[in-house]
């Protein structure tokens, strides 16, 4: 057909559909759709321990003072929320900001 091998037409079709899906998803890779809001949380404890992993037995790597707003992930494991920097905080001592999407 038009001098293009069938395999070539299939590849062009697949790339076209993938491109259309990318555009329909707001220019983000699939799986990253959302409201566009980031997950941000406010520290409610006087001083919040930041840990290397999601457990009280994990080493403390730093601390965050009360009322600090930090970028977080939607992932919660064993009662600990993952921060964007890959460290963990106890979810009992933070609260999502009013304009965030922490799910």
PyMOL commands that set and color helices and strands:
alter all, ss='L'
color gray80, all
select helices_A, chain A and resi 6-24+91-93
alter helices_A, ss='H'
color red, helices_A
select strands_A, chain A and resi 39-43+47-51+60-65+69-77+80-83+88-90+94-96
alter strands_A, ss='S'
color yellow, strands_A
deselect
rebuild
show_as cartoon
